[in-house]
Amino acid sequence: MKLNFGFLGRERRIIDRPIDRLLGQDGTFRALPTQASVECKPFPIFGRAGFSLNMRRPLPARSVSTIKNAIVHGQSAALFTLKRLNKAVHWAALPELSLDLYAANYSPFFEKVVGGWRFSPAPDLSPSRSIGRGVLIGSRFSFNYFHFATDSLIRALIADSALGVSDWPVVITETVPQISQLIRMLFPGREIMSLASDELVQFEELIVPISSSFSPDDPLETPKSVLDAPYLKELRLRLADSNGKNASERSRILYIKRPHYVSPEGVLARTIFNQDEVIEFVQQMGATVVSPENLNVETQRQLFGNADIVIGMAGSALANTIFCRPGASVILICQDEIVSPEYFGLMFGELGLTYAVVACPAIANSNPHPAHRSVTVDIAALRQALEFVVSKQHVVT
């Protein structure tokens, strides 16, 4: 099919439009059945805590759209359709992707102009290549391992269930090797197409599934964040190791070592200041200490699948609890405010995992972003959390 992009080389004015208004020659939108809400099961909190817990959370509606002659940006997964008279439509696939809300992951790419928006990296929206068809599961957050596992993979399941497109290529945004390994674990043998971060790619026909996951940009809005928890059991089943678990390889306690993240500006991000002390304590308890970011996904599946208790700071590595057996336990380390421990609890509860939280005082001025402050762990509180989850152990073999 020969595509007529027209007006290439000239700047296009972008109009923002919700994806549920997709129709006619642009494509189709289909709302999918979605339960009203999900609820986090109660969990104990050890240490000082200033949380305002929101245990029941509404689920945004799932949907699946088919966009004709769609253009996708490799890094943000922003979606466009070119129009006449130097115009284009930006399809806001979720409410928070409306350009008027200036979603954080979009802000480097869009600027407000008279009568609409401008896409700064390529004002003419000229695609670098054209592809026949694909299922886009990449999103503006899919560079993050946790969001990819709990949102992007579920989008793929939704598309296959709703439209029966398991023979279509799956489209993801360029990212770390472990994410590519994870999608290949879910879909062995299926074509996986990765978009480079700085490119615009045109698809003759693009399927865009949307899950019920929601991650607001504003840290003060974290009580509204939610996971599409009803899909997590199916996802675990699909990712399960068909060879089963070897009891002799089990690890009583698995501690996720928190990387020492320092930005180019020298700012720390969610670091455990006394991590050496924490590691010394958990090793005395018989823990195995791991750094998942240095391991391939198959190794992570084995480690988490063989763990009775997982201890880790709120972060991407906790996505690997999707590999844990029902009845295993998770101890979440997090700061004592802003962070939403019940968000993680939605996942752990759905997977049948015992859950406890160690709330830690945040280090003042350790990061300008309030959700990324570093913490000091109270070892006494961590000991109490361990005693609690050990008392509840009933791992299913």
C-alpha positions as a Markdown table, in Angstrom:
| # | Residue | x | y | z |
|---|---|---|---|---|
| 1 | Met | 0.0 | 0.0 | 0.0 |
| 2 | Lys | 1.4 | 3.4 | -1.0 |
| 3 | Leu | 0.9 | 5.9 | 1.7 |
| 4 | Asn | 0.3 | 9.6 | 1.1 |
| 5 | Phe | 1.8 | 11.6 | 3.9 |
| 6 | Gly | 1.3 | 15.0 | 2.1 |
| 7 | Phe | 2.8 | 18.2 | 3.4 |
| 8 | Leu | 6.0 | 16.4 | 4.6 |
| 9 | Gly | 8.7 | 18.9 | 5.4 |
| 10 | Arg | 6.3 | 21.4 | 6.8 |
| 11 | Glu | 5.4 | 21.8 | 10.5 |
| 12 | Arg | 2.1 | 20.3 | 11.5 |
| 13 | Arg | -0.3 | 21.6 | 14.1 |
| 14 | Ile | -1.4 | 18.8 | 16.4 |
| 15 | Ile | -4.9 | 18.6 | 17.8 |
| 16 | Asp | -5.5 | 16.6 | 21.0 |
| 17 | Arg | -8.3 | 14.1 | 20.9 |
| 18 | Pro | -9.4 | 11.2 | 23.2 |
| 19 | Ile | -9.0 | 7.8 | 21.6 |
| 20 | Asp | -12.6 | 6.9 | 22.3 |
| 21 | Arg | -13.6 | 9.3 | 19.5 |
| 22 | Leu | -11.7 | 7.2 | 17.0 |
| 23 | Leu | -14.0 | 6.3 | 14.1 |
| 24 | Gly | -14.5 | 6.1 | 10.3 |
| 25 | Gln | -11.4 | 6.2 | 8.2 |
| 26 | Asp | -9.2 | 6.7 | 11.2 |
| 27 | Gly | -10.1 | 3.4 | 12.8 |
| 28 | Thr | -12.3 | 1.9 | 15.5 |
| 29 | Phe | -12.5 | 2.1 | 19.3 |
| 30 | Arg | -14.0 | -0.7 | 21.4 |
| 31 | Ala | -14.7 | -0.5 | 25.1 |
| 32 | Leu | -14.2 | -3.8 | 27.0 |
| 33 | Pro | -15.9 | -5.2 | 30.0 |
| 34 | Thr | -14.2 | -4.0 | 33.2 |
| 35 | Gln | -15.0 | -4.6 | 36.8 |
| 36 | Ala | -15.8 | -1.5 | 38.8 |
| 37 | Ser | -12.9 | -1.6 | 41.3 |
| 38 | Val | -10.2 | -3.7 | 43.1 |
| 39 | Glu | -9.5 | -3.8 | 46.8 |
| 40 | Cys | -6.2 | -4.2 | 48.6 |
| 41 | Lys | -6.3 | -6.8 | 51.4 |
| 42 | Pro | -5.3 | -5.5 | 54.9 |
| 43 | Phe | -1.6 | -5.6 | 55.7 |
| 44 | Pro | 0.5 | -4.7 | 58.8 |
| 45 | Ile | 2.8 | -1.7 | 58.8 |
| 46 | Phe | 6.0 | -1.8 | 61.0 |
| 47 | Gly | 7.7 | 1.5 | 61.8 |
| 48 | Arg | 6.4 | 5.0 | 61.8 |
| 49 | Ala | 3.9 | 5.7 | 59.1 |
| 50 | Gly | 2.0 | 8.7 | 57.8 |
| 51 | Phe | 0.1 | 7.0 | 55.1 |
| 52 | Ser | -3.5 | 7.9 | 54.2 |
| 53 | Leu | -4.4 | 4.5 | 52.8 |
| 54 | Asn | -6.9 | 4.1 | 50.0 |
| 55 | Met | -7.6 | 0.4 | 49.9 |
| 56 | Arg | -10.4 | 0.3 | 47.3 |
| 57 | Arg | -9.6 | 1.8 | 43.9 |
| 58 | Pro | -11.7 | 2.2 | 40.8 |
| 59 | Leu | -10.5 | 0.5 | 37.6 |
| 60 | Pro | -10.3 | 2.6 | 34.5 |
| 61 | Ala | -12.1 | 1.0 | 31.6 |
| 62 | Arg | -10.2 | -1.4 | 29.4 |
| 63 | Ser | -10.3 | -0.9 | 25.6 |
| 64 | Val | -8.9 | -1.9 | 22.3 |
| 65 | Ser | -8.5 | 0.4 | 19.3 |
| 66 | Thr | -7.4 | -0.2 | 15.7 |
| 67 | Ile | -5.8 | 2.9 | 14.2 |
| 68 | Lys | -5.3 | 3.1 | 10.5 |
| 69 | Asn | -2.1 | 4.8 | 9.1 |
| 70 | Ala | -1.0 | 5.5 | 12.7 |
| 71 | Ile | 2.4 | 7.1 | 13.5 |
| 72 | Val | 4.1 | 6.1 | 16.7 |
| 73 | His | 6.9 | 7.9 | 18.6 |
| 74 | Gly | 9.5 | 5.3 | 19.8 |
| 75 | Gln | 10.1 | 6.7 | 23.2 |
| 76 | Ser | 6.8 | 8.1 | 24.4 |
| 77 | Ala | 4.5 | 5.8 | 22.4 |
| 78 | Ala | 2.6 | 9.0 | 21.4 |
| 79 | Leu | 0.1 | 8.2 | 18.6 |
| 80 | Phe | -0.7 | 10.4 | 15.6 |
| 81 | Thr | -2.8 | 10.4 | 12.5 |
| 82 | Leu | -1.9 | 12.8 | 9.8 |
| 83 | Lys | -4.6 | 15.1 | 8.4 |
| 84 | Arg | -5.0 | 17.6 | 5.6 |
| 85 | Leu | -3.9 | 21.2 | 5.7 |
| 86 | Asn | -0.8 | 20.6 | 7.8 |
| 87 | Lys | -2.7 | 19.1 | 10.7 |
| 88 | Ala | -2.4 | 16.0 | 12.8 |
| 89 | Val | -4.4 | 14.3 | 15.6 |
| 90 | His | -2.7 | 13.1 | 18.7 |
| 91 | Trp | -4.8 | 10.3 | 20.2 |
| 92 | Ala | -4.9 | 10.5 | 23.9 |
| 93 | Ala | -5.1 | 6.7 | 24.7 |
| 94 | Leu | -5.6 | 7.4 | 28.4 |
| 95 | Pro | -7.1 | 10.5 | 30.2 |
| 96 | Glu | -3.7 | 11.4 | 31.7 |
| 97 | Leu | -2.2 | 11.5 | 28.2 |
| 98 | Ser | -4.2 | 14.5 | 27.2 |
| 99 | Leu | -1.6 | 17.1 | 26.1 |
| 100 | Asp | -3.5 | 19.8 | 28.1 |
| 101 | Leu | -2.5 | 17.9 | 31.2 |
| 102 | Tyr | 1.1 | 17.9 | 29.9 |
| 103 | Ala | 2.0 | 14.3 | 31.0 |
| 104 | Ala | 5.5 | 14.3 | 32.4 |
| 105 | Asn | 6.9 | 11.7 | 29.9 |
| 106 | Tyr | 5.5 | 13.8 | 27.1 |
| 107 | Ser | 6.9 | 17.2 | 28.2 |
| 108 | Pro | 10.2 | 17.0 | 26.4 |
| 109 | Phe | 8.5 | 16.4 | 23.1 |
| 110 | Phe | 5.5 | 18.7 | 22.9 |
| 111 | Glu | 5.1 | 22.5 | 23.1 |
| 112 | Lys | 2.0 | 24.6 | 23.0 |
| 113 | Val | 1.5 | 26.7 | 19.9 |
| 114 | Val | -1.4 | 28.8 | 18.6 |
| 115 | Gly | -4.4 | 26.5 | 17.9 |
| 116 | Gly | -2.8 | 23.3 | 19.1 |
| 117 | Trp | 0.5 | 21.6 | 19.8 |
| 118 | Arg | 3.9 | 21.1 | 18.1 |
| 119 | Phe | 6.0 | 17.9 | 18.2 |
| 120 | Ser | 9.5 | 19.4 | 18.7 |
| 121 | Pro | 11.8 | 16.5 | 17.6 |
| 122 | Ala | 10.1 | 16.2 | 14.2 |
| 123 | Pro | 7.7 | 19.1 | 13.6 |
| 124 | Asp | 6.5 | 17.7 | 10.2 |
| 125 | Leu | 5.8 | 14.2 | 11.8 |
| 126 | Ser | 7.6 | 12.5 | 9.0 |
| 127 | Pro | 8.0 | 8.8 | 9.7 |
| 128 | Ser | 11.3 | 7.1 | 9.1 |
| 129 | Arg | 9.8 | 3.8 | 8.0 |
| 130 | Ser | 6.4 | 2.1 | 7.3 |
| 131 | Ile | 5.2 | -1.2 | 8.6 |
| 132 | Gly | 2.1 | -3.2 | 7.7 |
| 133 | Arg | 0.6 | -4.1 | 11.1 |
| 134 | Gly | 1.4 | -4.5 | 14.8 |
| 135 | Val | 0.0 | -4.6 | 18.3 |
| 136 | Leu | 1.4 | -1.7 | 20.4 |
| 137 | Ile | 1.9 | -2.7 | 24.0 |
| 138 | Gly | 4.7 | -0.2 | 24.6 |
| 139 | Ser | 3.7 | 2.9 | 26.5 |
| 140 | Arg | 5.3 | 6.1 | 27.9 |
| 141 | Phe | 6.1 | 4.0 | 31.1 |
| 142 | Ser | 7.2 | 0.8 | 29.5 |
| 143 | Phe | 10.9 | 1.6 | 29.9 |
| 144 | Asn | 10.3 | 0.8 | 33.5 |
| 145 | Tyr | 10.5 | -3.0 | 34.3 |
| 146 | Phe | 7.6 | -2.9 | 36.8 |
| 147 | His | 5.2 | -1.1 | 34.5 |
| 148 | Phe | 6.2 | -3.2 | 31.6 |
| 149 | Ala | 5.4 | -6.4 | 33.5 |
| 150 | Thr | 2.2 | -5.2 | 35.1 |
| 151 | Asp | 0.8 | -3.1 | 32.3 |
| 152 | Ser | 2.4 | -3.8 | 28.9 |
| 153 | Leu | 2.2 | -7.6 | 29.2 |
| 154 | Ile | -1.4 | -7.4 | 30.2 |
| 155 | Arg | -2.1 | -5.2 | 27.2 |
| 156 | Ala | -0.8 | -8.0 | 25.0 |
| 157 | Leu | -3.1 | -10.5 | 26.7 |
| 158 | Ile | -6.1 | -8.1 | 26.3 |
| 159 | Ala | -5.5 | -7.7 | 22.5 |
| 160 | Asp | -5.2 | -11.5 | 21.9 |
| 161 | Ser | -8.3 | -12.2 | 24.0 |
| 162 | Ala | -10.4 | -9.4 | 22.4 |
| 163 | Leu | -9.3 | -9.6 | 18.8 |
| 164 | Gly | -7.5 | -12.9 | 18.3 |
| 165 | Val | -4.4 | -11.3 | 16.9 |
| 166 | Ser | -1.8 | -13.7 | 18.3 |
| 167 | Asp | -0.1 | -13.9 | 14.9 |
| 168 | Trp | 0.5 | -10.2 | 14.7 |
| 169 | Pro | 3.8 | -8.7 | 15.7 |
| 170 | Val | 4.1 | -7.2 | 19.2 |
| 171 | Val | 5.4 | -3.7 | 19.2 |
| 172 | Ile | 7.5 | -2.4 | 22.1 |
| 173 | Thr | 9.6 | 0.7 | 22.7 |
| 174 | Glu | 13.3 | 0.4 | 22.9 |
| 175 | Thr | 14.5 | -0.6 | 26.4 |
| 176 | Val | 16.8 | -2.7 | 28.5 |
| 177 | Pro | 17.5 | -6.4 | 27.5 |
| 178 | Gln | 15.5 | -7.8 | 30.4 |
| 179 | Ile | 12.3 | -6.3 | 29.1 |
| 180 | Ser | 12.8 | -7.9 | 25.7 |
| 181 | Gln | 13.6 | -11.2 | 27.5 |
| 182 | Leu | 10.3 | -10.9 | 29.4 |
| 183 | Ile | 8.1 | -10.5 | 26.4 |
| 184 | Arg | 9.8 | -13.4 | 24.7 |
| 185 | Met | 9.2 | -15.5 | 27.8 |
| 186 | Leu | 5.5 | -14.7 | 27.4 |
| 187 | Phe | 5.4 | -15.1 | 23.6 |
| 188 | Pro | 8.1 | -17.6 | 22.5 |
| 189 | Gly | 8.4 | -17.6 | 18.8 |
| 190 | Arg | 6.2 | -14.5 | 18.2 |
| 191 | Glu | 7.7 | -11.6 | 16.2 |
| 192 | Ile | 8.7 | -8.8 | 18.6 |
| 193 | Met | 9.3 | -5.4 | 17.0 |
| 194 | Ser | 11.3 | -2.8 | 18.9 |
| 195 | Leu | 11.0 | 0.9 | 18.1 |
| 196 | Ala | 14.1 | 3.1 | 18.5 |
| 197 | Ser | 13.5 | 5.9 | 21.0 |
| 198 | Asp | 14.1 | 8.7 | 18.6 |
| 199 | Glu | 12.1 | 7.4 | 15.6 |
| 200 | Leu | 8.6 | 7.9 | 14.2 |
| 201 | Val | 7.2 | 4.7 | 12.6 |
| 202 | Gln | 4.0 | 4.5 | 10.5 |
| 203 | Phe | 1.7 | 1.5 | 10.7 |
| 204 | Glu | -0.9 | 0.7 | 8.1 |
| 205 | Glu | -2.9 | -0.9 | 10.9 |
| 206 | Leu | -2.1 | -0.6 | 14.5 |
| 207 | Ile | -3.9 | -2.3 | 17.4 |
| 208 | Val | -3.7 | -0.4 | 20.7 |
| 209 | Pro | -5.0 | -2.3 | 23.8 |
| 210 | Ile | -5.4 | -0.4 | 27.0 |
| 211 | Ser | -5.4 | -2.1 | 30.4 |
| 212 | Ser | -6.9 | -0.8 | 33.7 |
| 213 | Ser | -3.5 | 0.2 | 35.0 |
| 214 | Phe | -3.2 | 3.9 | 35.9 |
| 215 | Ser | 0.0 | 5.8 | 37.0 |
| 216 | Pro | -0.5 | 9.5 | 37.5 |
| 217 | Asp | 2.5 | 11.8 | 37.0 |
| 218 | Asp | 1.8 | 13.9 | 40.1 |
| 219 | Pro | 3.2 | 12.1 | 43.2 |
| 220 | Leu | 0.4 | 13.7 | 45.3 |
| 221 | Glu | -2.1 | 11.7 | 43.1 |
| 222 | Thr | -0.5 | 8.3 | 44.0 |
| 223 | Pro | -3.7 | 7.3 | 45.9 |
| 224 | Lys | -5.4 | 7.0 | 42.5 |
| 225 | Ser | -2.8 | 4.7 | 41.0 |
| 226 | Val | -4.0 | 1.2 | 40.3 |
| 227 | Leu | -3.0 | -2.1 | 38.7 |
| 228 | Asp | -5.1 | -4.3 | 36.4 |
| 229 | Ala | -5.0 | -6.9 | 39.2 |
| 230 | Pro | -7.6 | -9.3 | 37.7 |
| 231 | Tyr | -5.2 | -10.2 | 34.9 |
| 232 | Leu | -2.2 | -11.0 | 37.2 |
| 233 | Lys | -3.0 | -14.6 | 37.9 |
| 234 | Glu | -3.3 | -15.4 | 34.2 |
| 235 | Leu | -0.1 | -13.6 | 33.6 |
| 236 | Arg | 1.7 | -15.6 | 36.3 |
| 237 | Leu | 0.3 | -18.8 | 34.8 |
| 238 | Arg | 1.6 | -17.8 | 31.3 |
| 239 | Leu | 5.1 | -16.9 | 32.7 |
| 240 | Ala | 5.4 | -20.0 | 34.9 |
| 241 | Asp | 8.4 | -22.2 | 34.5 |
| 242 | Ser | 7.1 | -25.4 | 32.9 |
| 243 | Asn | 10.0 | -27.4 | 34.5 |
| 244 | Gly | 8.6 | -26.7 | 38.0 |
| 245 | Lys | 10.4 | -25.8 | 41.1 |
| 246 | Asn | 13.2 | -27.8 | 42.8 |
| 247 | Ala | 12.7 | -27.7 | 46.5 |
| 248 | Ser | 16.5 | -28.2 | 47.1 |
| 249 | Glu | 17.1 | -24.8 | 45.3 |
| 250 | Arg | 14.7 | -22.8 | 47.5 |
| 251 | Ser | 15.9 | -19.7 | 49.2 |
| 252 | Arg | 14.4 | -19.0 | 52.6 |
| 253 | Ile | 14.8 | -15.2 | 52.2 |
| 254 | Leu | 15.7 | -13.2 | 49.1 |
| 255 | Tyr | 16.8 | -9.6 | 49.6 |
| 256 | Ile | 16.8 | -7.3 | 46.6 |
| 257 | Lys | 19.8 | -5.0 | 46.9 |
| 258 | Arg | 18.9 | -1.5 | 46.1 |
| 259 | Pro | 21.1 | 0.1 | 43.5 |
| 260 | His | 22.8 | 3.4 | 44.4 |
| 261 | Tyr | 21.1 | 5.6 | 41.8 |
| 262 | Val | 22.8 | 9.0 | 41.3 |
| 263 | Ser | 21.5 | 11.3 | 38.6 |
| 264 | Pro | 23.9 | 13.3 | 36.3 |
| 265 | Glu | 23.2 | 16.2 | 38.6 |
| 266 | Gly | 24.4 | 14.2 | 41.6 |
| 267 | Val | 21.0 | 13.7 | 43.1 |
| 268 | Leu | 20.2 | 10.3 | 44.8 |
| 269 | Ala | 17.1 | 8.5 | 44.0 |
| 270 | Arg | 15.4 | 6.1 | 46.5 |
| 271 | Thr | 18.6 | 4.9 | 48.1 |
| 272 | Ile | 18.7 | 3.0 | 51.4 |
| 273 | Phe | 21.3 | 5.0 | 53.3 |
| 274 | Asn | 22.1 | 2.1 | 55.8 |
| 275 | Gln | 21.9 | -0.7 | 53.2 |
| 276 | Asp | 25.2 | -2.3 | 54.5 |
| 277 | Glu | 23.5 | -2.6 | 57.9 |
| 278 | Val | 20.4 | -4.0 | 56.4 |
| 279 | Ile | 22.3 | -6.6 | 54.3 |
| 280 | Glu | 24.3 | -7.7 | 57.4 |
| 281 | Phe | 21.1 | -8.2 | 59.3 |
| 282 | Val | 19.3 | -10.2 | 56.5 |
| 283 | Gln | 22.3 | -12.3 | 55.9 |
| 284 | Gln | 22.4 | -13.3 | 59.6 |
| 285 | Met | 18.8 | -14.4 | 59.0 |
| 286 | Gly | 20.0 | -16.6 | 56.1 |
| 287 | Ala | 19.1 | -14.3 | 53.2 |
| 288 | Thr | 20.5 | -14.5 | 49.7 |
| 289 | Val | 21.3 | -11.0 | 48.4 |
| 290 | Val | 20.6 | -10.3 | 44.7 |
| 291 | Ser | 20.9 | -7.5 | 42.2 |
| 292 | Pro | 18.2 | -8.3 | 39.6 |
| 293 | Glu | 19.3 | -5.5 | 37.2 |
| 294 | Asn | 22.4 | -7.6 | 36.6 |
| 295 | Leu | 20.6 | -10.8 | 35.9 |
| 296 | Asn | 18.7 | -12.2 | 32.9 |
| 297 | Val | 15.0 | -12.8 | 33.3 |
| 298 | Glu | 15.3 | -16.6 | 33.4 |
| 299 | Thr | 17.6 | -16.3 | 36.4 |
| 300 | Gln | 15.2 | -13.9 | 38.1 |
| 301 | Arg | 12.3 | -16.3 | 37.5 |
| 302 | Gln | 14.2 | -19.1 | 39.2 |
| 303 | Leu | 15.3 | -17.0 | 42.1 |
| 304 | Phe | 11.9 | -15.5 | 42.9 |
| 305 | Gly | 10.1 | -18.7 | 42.2 |
| 306 | Asn | 12.2 | -20.5 | 44.8 |
| 307 | Ala | 12.0 | -17.8 | 47.4 |
| 308 | Asp | 9.8 | -18.1 | 50.5 |
| 309 | Ile | 10.2 | -14.5 | 51.6 |
| 310 | Val | 11.2 | -11.5 | 49.3 |
| 311 | Ile | 12.4 | -8.2 | 50.9 |
| 312 | Gly | 12.9 | -5.2 | 48.8 |
| 313 | Met | 12.4 | -1.4 | 48.5 |
| 314 | Ala | 9.5 | -0.1 | 46.4 |
| 315 | Gly | 10.8 | -0.3 | 42.9 |
| 316 | Ser | 10.9 | -2.1 | 39.6 |
| 317 | Ala | 12.4 | -5.4 | 40.8 |
| 318 | Leu | 9.2 | -6.2 | 42.8 |
| 319 | Ala | 7.6 | -7.0 | 39.4 |
| 320 | Asn | 9.4 | -10.3 | 39.8 |
| 321 | Thr | 7.0 | -11.3 | 42.5 |
| 322 | Ile | 4.9 | -12.4 | 39.5 |
| 323 | Phe | 7.1 | -15.5 | 39.6 |
| 324 | Cys | 6.5 | -16.2 | 43.3 |
| 325 | Arg | 4.5 | -19.1 | 44.5 |
| 326 | Pro | 1.2 | -18.6 | 46.2 |
| 327 | Gly | 1.8 | -18.4 | 50.0 |
| 328 | Ala | 5.2 | -16.8 | 49.7 |
| 329 | Ser | 5.7 | -13.5 | 51.4 |
| 330 | Val | 6.8 | -10.0 | 50.5 |
| 331 | Ile | 8.2 | -7.3 | 52.8 |
| 332 | Leu | 8.1 | -3.9 | 51.2 |
| 333 | Ile | 10.6 | -1.2 | 52.4 |
| 334 | Cys | 9.4 | 2.3 | 51.6 |
| 335 | Gln | 9.3 | 5.9 | 52.9 |
| 336 | Asp | 6.7 | 6.7 | 55.5 |
| 337 | Glu | 4.6 | 9.0 | 53.3 |
| 338 | Ile | 3.8 | 9.8 | 49.6 |
| 339 | Val | 4.5 | 6.2 | 48.5 |
| 340 | Ser | 1.3 | 4.2 | 48.2 |
| 341 | Pro | 2.0 | 0.7 | 49.8 |
| 342 | Glu | -1.5 | -0.5 | 49.0 |
| 343 | Tyr | -0.7 | 0.0 | 45.3 |
| 344 | Phe | 1.8 | -2.9 | 45.6 |
| 345 | Gly | -0.6 | -4.7 | 47.9 |
| 346 | Leu | -3.2 | -5.0 | 45.1 |
| 347 | Met | -0.6 | -7.1 | 43.2 |
| 348 | Phe | 0.6 | -9.2 | 46.1 |
| 349 | Gly | -2.9 | -9.9 | 47.3 |
| 350 | Glu | -4.1 | -11.0 | 43.9 |
| 351 | Leu | -1.1 | -13.4 | 43.7 |
| 352 | Gly | -1.9 | -14.9 | 47.1 |
| 353 | Leu | 1.3 | -13.5 | 48.8 |
| 354 | Thr | 1.5 | -12.5 | 52.4 |
| 355 | Tyr | 2.4 | -8.8 | 52.6 |
| 356 | Ala | 4.0 | -6.5 | 55.2 |
| 357 | Val | 5.4 | -3.0 | 55.0 |
| 358 | Val | 8.4 | -1.5 | 56.8 |
| 359 | Ala | 7.8 | 2.3 | 56.8 |
| 360 | Cys | 11.0 | 4.3 | 57.0 |
| 361 | Pro | 11.6 | 8.0 | 57.6 |
| 362 | Ala | 12.6 | 9.8 | 54.5 |
| 363 | Ile | 15.9 | 11.7 | 54.3 |
| 364 | Ala | 15.0 | 15.4 | 54.0 |
| 365 | Asn | 16.2 | 17.0 | 50.8 |
| 366 | Ser | 17.7 | 13.8 | 49.5 |
| 367 | Asn | 15.8 | 14.2 | 46.2 |
| 368 | Pro | 13.7 | 17.1 | 44.9 |
| 369 | His | 11.0 | 14.7 | 43.8 |
| 370 | Pro | 9.0 | 13.7 | 47.0 |
| 371 | Ala | 8.4 | 10.2 | 45.9 |
| 372 | His | 12.1 | 9.5 | 45.2 |
| 373 | Arg | 13.5 | 10.4 | 48.6 |
| 374 | Ser | 16.0 | 8.0 | 50.2 |
| 375 | Val | 15.4 | 6.3 | 53.5 |
| 376 | Thr | 17.0 | 4.8 | 56.6 |
| 377 | Val | 15.7 | 1.4 | 57.5 |
| 378 | Asp | 14.8 | 0.7 | 61.2 |
| 379 | Ile | 16.3 | -2.8 | 61.8 |
| 380 | Ala | 14.0 | -3.4 | 64.7 |
| 381 | Ala | 10.9 | -2.8 | 62.4 |
| 382 | Leu | 12.4 | -5.0 | 59.7 |
| 383 | Arg | 12.9 | -7.8 | 62.3 |
| 384 | Gln | 9.2 | -7.4 | 63.4 |
| 385 | Ala | 8.1 | -7.7 | 59.8 |
| 386 | Leu | 10.2 | -10.8 | 59.3 |
| 387 | Glu | 8.7 | -12.4 | 62.4 |
| 388 | Phe | 5.2 | -11.6 | 61.1 |
| 389 | Val | 5.6 | -13.1 | 57.7 |
| 390 | Val | 7.4 | -16.2 | 59.0 |
| 391 | Ser | 4.4 | -16.8 | 61.3 |
| 392 | Lys | 2.1 | -16.7 | 58.3 |
| 393 | Gln | 4.2 | -19.0 | 56.0 |
| 394 | His | 2.1 | -21.5 | 54.0 |
| 395 | Val | 3.9 | -21.7 | 50.6 |
| 396 | Val | 2.2 | -23.8 | 48.0 |
| 397 | Thr | 4.6 | -26.2 | 46.3 |
